[in-house]
Amino acid sequence: MFSKGLVESPFAVLDALFQFVVGTGYLFRERYQFAQFCYAIDARLATE
């Protein structure tokens, strides 16, 4: 009862790593979508 929470579960590192990978994936996806948006604007302005 007293030791509960003092020792991390063996999956704590894996959970943290998974959350880091998912967060990094979201950042890359957002950056990719922003880049596509910028390319679309540049292409639109180039035709005018």
C-alpha distance matrix in Angstrom:
0.0 3.8 5.6 5.5 9.0 10.2 11.8 14.2 14.9 18.2 19.8 19.2 22.4 24.3 23.3 24.5 27.6 28.3 28.2 30.5 32.9 33.0 33.6 36.3 37.9 38.2 39.8 42.3 43.1 43.7 45.9 47.8 48.5 49.7 51.9 53.4 54.1 55.8 57.9 59.0 60.1 61.9 63.7 64.6 66.1 67.9 69.9 71.1
3.8 0.0 3.8 5.5 8.0 8.1 10.6 13.5 15.1 18.4 20.3 19.1 22.0 24.4 23.5 24.1 27.3 28.5 28.1 30.0 32.7 33.1 33.4 35.9 37.8 38.1 39.4 42.0 43.1 43.5 45.5 47.6 48.4 49.4 51.6 53.3 53.9 55.4 57.6 58.8 59.8 61.5 63.5 64.5 65.7 67.6 69.7 70.9
5.6 3.8 0.0 3.8 6.1 5.3 7.0 10.2 11.9 15.0 17.1 16.1 18.8 21.2 20.8 21.4 24.4 25.7 25.7 27.4 30.0 30.7 31.1 33.4 35.4 36.0 37.2 39.6 40.9 41.5 43.3 45.3 46.4 47.4 49.4 51.2 52.0 53.5 55.5 56.9 58.0 59.5 61.4 62.6 63.9 65.5 67.7 69.0
5.5 5.5 3.8 0.0 3.8 5.6 6.8 8.8 9.9 13.4 14.9 13.8 17.0 19.1 18.2 19.1 22.2 23.2 23.0 25.1 27.6 28.0 28.5 31.0 32.8 33.2 34.6 37.1 38.1 38.8 40.8 42.7 43.6 44.7 46.8 48.4 49.2 50.8 52.8 54.1 55.2 56.9 58.7 59.8 61.2 62.9 65.0 66.3
9.0 8.0 6.1 3.8 0.0 3.8 5.5 6.6 8.7 12.3 13.3 11.4 14.5 16.9 15.7 16.1 19.4 20.6 20.1 22.0 24.7 25.1 25.4 27.8 29.8 30.1 31.4 33.9 35.1 35.6 37.5 39.6 40.5 41.5 43.6 45.3 46.1 47.6 49.6 51.0 52.0 53.7 55.5 56.6 57.9 59.7 61.8 63.1
10.2 8.1 5.3 5.6 3.8 0.0 3.8 6.5 9.5 12.5 14.4 12.4 14.7 17.6 17.2 17.1 20.1 21.9 21.6 22.9 25.8 26.7 26.8 28.9 31.2 31.8 32.7 35.1 36.6 37.2 38.7 40.9 42.1 42.9 44.8 46.8 47.6 48.9 51.0 52.5 53.5 54.9 56.9 58.2 59.3 60.9 63.2 64.5
11.8 10.6 7.0 6.8 5.5 3.8 0.0 3.8 6.5 9.0 11.4 10.0 12.1 14.9 15.0 15.3 17.9 19.7 20.1 21.4 23.8 25.0 25.6 27.4 29.5 30.5 31.6 33.6 35.2 36.1 37.6 39.5 40.9 42.0 43.7 45.5 46.7 48.0 49.8 51.4 52.6 53.9 55.7 57.2 58.4 59.9 62.1 63.7
14.2 13.5 10.2 8.8 6.6 6.5 3.8 0.0 3.7 6.4 8.0 6.2 8.6 11.3 11.3 11.7 14.3 16.0 16.4 17.8 20.2 21.3 22.0 23.9 25.8 26.9 28.1 30.0 31.5 32.6 34.1 35.9 37.3 38.5 40.1 41.9 43.1 44.5 46.2 47.8 49.1 50.4 52.2 53.7 55.0 56.4 58.6 60.2
14.9 15.1 11.9 9.9 8.7 9.5 6.5 3.7 0.0 3.8 5.3 5.4 8.3 9.7 10.0 11.6 13.8 14.8 15.8 17.7 19.5 20.4 21.7 23.6 25.1 26.3 28.0 29.7 30.9 32.3 34.0 35.4 36.8 38.3 39.9 41.4 42.8 44.4 45.9 47.3 48.9 50.3 51.8 53.3 54.8 56.2 58.2 59.9
18.2 18.4 15.0 13.4 12.3 12.5 9.0 6.4 3.8 0.0 3.8 5.6 6.9 7.8 9.5 11.2 12.3 13.6 15.4 16.9 18.1 19.6 21.3 22.7 24.0 25.7 27.3 28.6 30.0 31.7 33.2 34.4 36.0 37.7 38.9 40.4 42.1 43.6 44.8 46.4 48.2 49.4 50.7 52.5 54.1 55.1 57.2 59.1
19.8 20.3 17.1 14.9 13.3 14.4 11.4 8.0 5.3 3.8 0.0 3.8 5.5 5.0 6.0 8.6 9.7 10.2 12.1 14.1 15.1 16.2 18.1 19.7 20.7 22.3 24.2 25.5 26.6 28.4 30.0 31.1 32.6 34.4 35.8 37.1 38.7 40.4 41.6 43.1 44.9 46.2 47.5 49.1 50.8 52.0 53.9 55.8
19.2 19.1 16.1 13.8 11.4 12.4 10.0 6.2 5.4 5.6 3.8 0.0 3.8 5.4 5.1 6.2 8.6 9.8 10.6 12.3 14.2 15.3 16.4 18.3 19.9 21.1 22.6 24.4 25.7 27.0 28.6 30.2 31.6 33.0 34.6 36.1 37.5 39.0 40.6 42.1 43.6 44.9 46.5 48.0 49.5 50.8 52.9 54.6
22.4 22.0 18.8 17.0 14.5 14.7 12.1 8.6 8.3 6.9 5.5 3.8 0.0 3.8 5.4 5.1 6.1 8.5 9.9 10.5 12.2 14.1 15.2 16.3 18.2 19.9 21.0 22.4 24.2 25.7 26.9 28.3 30.2 31.5 32.7 34.5 36.1 37.3 38.7 40.5 42.1 43.1 44.7 46.5 47.8 48.9 51.2 53.0
24.3 24.4 21.2 19.1 16.9 17.6 14.9 11.3 9.7 7.8 5.0 5.4 3.8 0.0 3.8 5.4 5.0 6.0 8.5 9.7 10.4 12.1 14.0 15.1 16.2 18.2 19.8 20.9 22.3 24.2 25.5 26.6 28.4 30.1 31.2 32.6 34.4 35.9 37.0 38.7 40.5 41.6 42.9 44.7 46.4 47.4 49.4 51.4
23.3 23.5 20.8 18.2 15.7 17.2 15.0 11.3 10.0 9.5 6.0 5.1 5.4 3.8 0.0 3.8 5.4 5.0 6.2 8.6 9.9 10.5 12.1 14.1 15.2 16.5 18.3 19.9 20.9 22.5 24.3 25.6 26.9 28.6 30.1 31.5 32.9 34.6 36.0 37.4 39.1 40.5 41.9 43.4 45.0 46.3 48.3 50.1
24.5 24.1 21.4 19.1 16.1 17.1 15.3 11.7 11.6 11.2 8.6 6.2 5.1 5.4 3.8 0.0 3.8 5.4 5.1 6.2 8.7 9.9 10.5 12.2 14.2 15.4 16.5 18.4 19.9 21.1 22.5 24.2 25.7 27.0 28.5 30.2 31.6 32.9 34.5 36.2 37.6 38.9 40.5 42.1 43.5 44.8 46.9 48.6
27.6 27.3 24.4 22.2 19.4 20.1 17.9 14.3 13.8 12.3 9.7 8.6 6.1 5.0 5.4 3.8 0.0 3.8 5.4 5.0 6.2 8.6 9.8 10.4 12.2 14.3 15.3 16.4 18.2 19.9 21.0 22.3 24.3 25.7 26.8 28.5 30.2 31.4 32.7 34.5 36.2 37.2 38.7 40.5 41.9 43.0 45.2 47.1
28.3 28.5 25.7 23.2 20.6 21.9 19.7 16.0 14.8 13.6 10.2 9.8 8.5 6.0 5.0 5.4 3.8 0.0 3.8 5.4 5.1 6.1 8.5 9.8 10.5 12.3 14.3 15.3 16.4 18.4 19.9 20.9 22.5 24.3 25.6 26.8 28.6 30.2 31.4 32.9 34.7 36.0 37.2 38.9 40.6 41.7 43.7 45.6
28.2 28.1 25.7 23.0 20.1 21.6 20.1 16.4 15.8 15.4 12.1 10.6 9.9 8.5 6.2 5.1 5.4 3.8 0.0 3.8 5.5 5.1 6.0 8.5 9.8 10.5 12.3 14.2 15.2 16.5 18.3 19.8 21.0 22.5 24.2 25.7 26.9 28.6 30.2 31.6 33.1 34.5 36.0 37.5 39.0 40.4 42.4 44.1
30.5 30.0 27.4 25.1 22.0 22.9 21.4 17.8 17.7 16.9 14.1 12.3 10.5 9.7 8.6 6.2 5.0 5.4 3.8 0.0 3.8 5.5 5.1 6.1 8.5 9.9 10.6 12.3 14.2 15.4 16.5 18.2 20.0 21.1 22.4 24.3 25.7 26.9 28.5 30.2 31.7 32.8 34.5 36.1 37.4 38.7 40.9 42.6
32.9 32.7 30.0 27.6 24.7 25.8 23.8 20.2 19.5 18.1 15.1 14.2 12.2 10.4 9.9 8.7 6.2 5.1 5.5 3.8 0.0 3.8 5.5 5.1 6.1 8.7 9.9 10.5 12.2 14.2 15.3 16.3 18.3 19.9 20.9 22.4 24.2 25.6 26.7 28.5 30.3 31.3 32.6 34.5 36.0 37.0 39.1 41.1
33.0 33.1 30.7 28.0 25.1 26.7 25.0 21.3 20.4 19.6 16.2 15.3 14.1 12.1 10.5 9.9 8.6 6.1 5.1 5.5 3.8 0.0 3.8 5.4 5.0 6.3 8.7 9.9 10.5 12.4 14.3 15.2 16.5 18.4 19.9 21.0 22.5 24.4 25.6 26.9 28.8 30.2 31.4 32.9 34.7 36.0 37.8 39.7
33.6 33.4 31.1 28.5 25.4 26.8 25.6 22.0 21.7 21.3 18.1 16.4 15.2 14.0 12.1 10.5 9.8 8.5 6.0 5.1 5.5 3.8 0.0 3.8 5.4 5.1 6.3 8.7 9.9 10.6 12.4 14.2 15.4 16.6 18.4 20.0 21.1 22.7 24.4 25.8 27.2 28.6 30.3 31.7 33.1 34.6 36.6 38.2
36.3 35.9 33.4 31.0 27.8 28.9 27.4 23.9 23.6 22.7 19.7 18.3 16.3 15.1 14.1 12.2 10.4 9.8 8.5 6.1 5.1 5.4 3.8 0.0 3.8 5.4 5.1 6.2 8.6 9.9 10.6 12.2 14.2 15.3 16.4 18.3 19.9 21.0 22.4 24.3 25.8 26.8 28.4 30.2 31.5 32.6 34.9 36.7
37.9 37.8 35.4 32.8 29.8 31.2 29.5 25.8 25.1 24.0 20.7 19.9 18.2 16.2 15.2 14.2 12.2 10.5 9.8 8.5 6.1 5.0 5.4 3.8 0.0 3.8 5.4 5.1 6.1 8.6 9.8 10.4 12.2 14.2 15.2 16.4 18.3 19.9 20.9 22.5 24.4 25.5 26.7 28.5 30.2 31.3 33.2 35.2
38.2 38.1 36.0 33.2 30.1 31.8 30.5 26.9 26.3 25.7 22.3 21.1 19.9 18.2 16.5 15.4 14.3 12.3 10.5 9.9 8.7 6.3 5.1 5.4 3.8 0.0 3.8 5.5 5.0 6.1 8.6 9.8 10.5 12.2 14.1 15.3 16.4 18.3 19.9 21.0 22.6 24.3 25.6 26.9 28.6 30.1 32.0 33.6
39.8 39.4 37.2 34.6 31.4 32.7 31.6 28.1 28.0 27.3 24.2 22.6 21.0 19.8 18.3 16.5 15.3 14.3 12.3 10.6 9.9 8.7 6.3 5.1 5.4 3.8 0.0 3.8 5.4 5.1 6.1 8.5 9.9 10.5 12.2 14.2 15.3 16.4 18.3 20.0 21.2 22.4 24.2 25.7 27.0 28.4 30.6 32.1
42.3 42.0 39.6 37.1 33.9 35.1 33.6 30.0 29.7 28.6 25.5 24.4 22.4 20.9 19.9 18.4 16.4 15.3 14.2 12.3 10.5 9.9 8.7 6.2 5.1 5.5 3.8 0.0 3.8 5.5 5.1 6.0 8.6 9.8 10.4 12.2 14.1 15.2 16.3 18.2 19.9 20.8 22.3 24.2 25.6 26.6 28.8 30.7
43.1 43.1 40.9 38.1 35.1 36.6 35.2 31.5 30.9 30.0 26.6 25.7 24.2 22.3 20.9 19.9 18.2 16.4 15.2 14.2 12.2 10.5 9.9 8.6 6.1 5.0 5.4 3.8 0.0 3.8 5.4 5.0 6.1 8.5 9.8 10.5 12.3 14.2 15.2 16.5 18.5 19.9 21.0 22.5 24.4 25.6 27.3 29.3
43.7 43.5 41.5 38.8 35.6 37.2 36.1 32.6 32.3 31.7 28.4 27.0 25.7 24.2 22.5 21.1 19.9 18.4 16.5 15.4 14.2 12.4 10.6 9.9 8.6 6.1 5.1 5.5 3.8 0.0 3.8 5.4 5.1 6.1 8.6 9.9 10.5 12.3 14.2 15.3 16.6 18.3 19.9 21.1 22.6 24.3 26.2 27.7
45.9 45.5 43.3 40.8 37.5 38.7 37.6 34.1 34.0 33.2 30.0 28.6 26.9 25.5 24.3 22.5 21.0 19.9 18.3 16.5 15.3 14.3 12.4 10.6 9.8 8.6 6.1 5.1 5.4 3.8 0.0 3.8 5.5 5.1 6.1 8.6 9.8 10.5 12.2 14.2 15.3 16.3 18.2 19.9 21.0 22.3 24.6 26.2
47.8 47.6 45.3 42.7 39.6 40.9 39.5 35.9 35.4 34.4 31.1 30.2 28.3 26.6 25.6 24.2 22.3 20.9 19.8 18.2 16.3 15.2 14.2 12.2 10.4 9.8 8.5 6.0 5.0 5.4 3.8 0.0 3.8 5.4 5.0 6.2 8.6 9.8 10.5 12.3 14.3 15.2 16.4 18.3 19.9 20.8 22.8 24.9
48.5 48.4 46.4 43.6 40.5 42.1 40.9 37.3 36.8 36.0 32.6 31.6 30.2 28.4 26.9 25.7 24.3 22.5 21.0 20.0 18.3 16.5 15.4 14.2 12.2 10.5 9.9 8.6 6.1 5.1 5.5 3.8 0.0 3.8 5.4 5.1 6.2 8.7 9.9 10.6 12.5 14.3 15.3 16.5 18.5 19.9 21.5 23.3
49.7 49.4 47.4 44.7 41.5 42.9 42.0 38.5 38.3 37.7 34.4 33.0 31.5 30.1 28.6 27.0 25.7 24.3 22.5 21.1 19.9 18.4 16.6 15.3 14.2 12.2 10.5 9.8 8.5 6.1 5.1 5.4 3.8 0.0 3.8 5.4 5.0 6.2 8.6 9.8 10.6 12.3 14.2 15.3 16.6 18.3 20.3 21.7
51.9 51.6 49.4 46.8 43.6 44.8 43.7 40.1 39.9 38.9 35.8 34.6 32.7 31.2 30.1 28.5 26.8 25.6 24.2 22.4 20.9 19.9 18.4 16.4 15.2 14.1 12.2 10.4 9.8 8.6 6.1 5.0 5.4 3.8 0.0 3.8 5.4 5.0 6.1 8.6 9.9 10.4 12.2 14.1 15.3 16.3 18.6 20.4
53.4 53.3 51.2 48.4 45.3 46.8 45.5 41.9 41.4 40.4 37.1 36.1 34.5 32.6 31.5 30.2 28.5 26.8 25.7 24.3 22.4 21.0 20.0 18.3 16.4 15.3 14.2 12.2 10.5 9.9 8.6 6.2 5.1 5.4 3.8 0.0 3.8 5.4 5.1 6.1 8.7 9.8 10.4 12.2 14.2 15.2 16.8 18.9
54.1 53.9 52.0 49.2 46.1 47.6 46.7 43.1 42.8 42.1 38.7 37.5 36.1 34.4 32.9 31.6 30.2 28.6 26.9 25.7 24.2 22.5 21.1 19.9 18.3 16.4 15.3 14.1 12.3 10.5 9.8 8.6 6.2 5.0 5.4 3.8 0.0 3.8 5.5 5.1 6.3 8.7 9.9 10.6 12.4 14.3 15.8 17.2
55.8 55.4 53.5 50.8 47.6 48.9 48.0 44.5 44.4 43.6 40.4 39.0 37.3 35.9 34.6 32.9 31.4 30.2 28.6 26.9 25.6 24.4 22.7 21.0 19.9 18.3 16.4 15.2 14.2 12.3 10.5 9.8 8.7 6.2 5.0 5.4 3.8 0.0 3.8 5.4 5.1 6.1 8.6 9.8 10.5 12.1 14.5 15.8
57.9 57.6 55.5 52.8 49.6 51.0 49.8 46.2 45.9 44.8 41.6 40.6 38.7 37.0 36.0 34.5 32.7 31.4 30.2 28.5 26.7 25.6 24.4 22.4 20.9 19.9 18.3 16.3 15.2 14.2 12.2 10.5 9.9 8.6 6.1 5.1 5.5 3.8 0.0 3.8 5.4 5.0 6.0 8.5 9.8 10.4 12.5 14.6
59.0 58.8 56.9 54.1 51.0 52.5 51.4 47.8 47.3 46.4 43.1 42.1 40.5 38.7 37.4 36.2 34.5 32.9 31.6 30.2 28.5 26.9 25.8 24.3 22.5 21.0 20.0 18.2 16.5 15.3 14.2 12.3 10.6 9.8 8.6 6.1 5.1 5.4 3.8 0.0 3.8 5.5 5.1 6.1 8.6 9.9 11.0 12.9
60.1 59.8 58.0 55.2 52.0 53.5 52.6 49.1 48.9 48.2 44.9 43.6 42.1 40.5 39.1 37.6 36.2 34.7 33.1 31.7 30.3 28.8 27.2 25.8 24.4 22.6 21.2 19.9 18.5 16.6 15.3 14.3 12.5 10.6 9.9 8.7 6.3 5.1 5.4 3.8 0.0 3.8 5.4 5.0 6.1 8.5 10.1 11.1
61.9 61.5 59.5 56.9 53.7 54.9 53.9 50.4 50.3 49.4 46.2 44.9 43.1 41.6 40.5 38.9 37.2 36.0 34.5 32.8 31.3 30.2 28.6 26.8 25.5 24.3 22.4 20.8 19.9 18.3 16.3 15.2 14.3 12.3 10.4 9.8 8.7 6.1 5.0 5.5 3.8 0.0 3.8 5.4 5.2 6.0 8.8 10.2
63.7 63.5 61.4 58.7 55.5 56.9 55.7 52.2 51.8 50.7 47.5 46.5 44.7 42.9 41.9 40.5 38.7 37.2 36.0 34.5 32.6 31.4 30.3 28.4 26.7 25.6 24.2 22.3 21.0 19.9 18.2 16.4 15.3 14.2 12.2 10.4 9.9 8.6 6.0 5.1 5.4 3.8 0.0 3.8 5.5 5.1 6.5 9.1
64.6 64.5 62.6 59.8 56.6 58.2 57.2 53.7 53.3 52.5 49.1 48.0 46.5 44.7 43.4 42.1 40.5 38.9 37.5 36.1 34.5 32.9 31.7 30.2 28.5 26.9 25.7 24.2 22.5 21.1 19.9 18.3 16.5 15.3 14.1 12.2 10.6 9.8 8.5 6.1 5.0 5.4 3.8 0.0 3.8 5.5 5.5 6.9
66.1 65.7 63.9 61.2 57.9 59.3 58.4 55.0 54.8 54.1 50.8 49.5 47.8 46.4 45.0 43.5 41.9 40.6 39.0 37.4 36.0 34.7 33.1 31.5 30.2 28.6 27.0 25.6 24.4 22.6 21.0 19.9 18.5 16.6 15.3 14.2 12.4 10.5 9.8 8.6 6.1 5.2 5.5 3.8 0.0 3.8 5.5 5.4
67.9 67.6 65.5 62.9 59.7 60.9 59.9 56.4 56.2 55.1 52.0 50.8 48.9 47.4 46.3 44.8 43.0 41.7 40.4 38.7 37.0 36.0 34.6 32.6 31.3 30.1 28.4 26.6 25.6 24.3 22.3 20.8 19.9 18.3 16.3 15.2 14.3 12.1 10.4 9.9 8.5 6.0 5.1 5.5 3.8 0.0 3.8 5.5
69.9 69.7 67.7 65.0 61.8 63.2 62.1 58.6 58.2 57.2 53.9 52.9 51.2 49.4 48.3 46.9 45.2 43.7 42.4 40.9 39.1 37.8 36.6 34.9 33.2 32.0 30.6 28.8 27.3 26.2 24.6 22.8 21.5 20.3 18.6 16.8 15.8 14.5 12.5 11.0 10.1 8.8 6.5 5.5 5.5 3.8 0.0 3.8
71.1 70.9 69.0 66.3 63.1 64.5 63.7 60.2 59.9 59.1 55.8 54.6 53.0 51.4 50.1 48.6 47.1 45.6 44.1 42.6 41.1 39.7 38.2 36.7 35.2 33.6 32.1 30.7 29.3 27.7 26.2 24.9 23.3 21.7 20.4 18.9 17.2 15.8 14.6 12.9 11.1 10.2 9.1 6.9 5.4 5.5 3.8 0.0
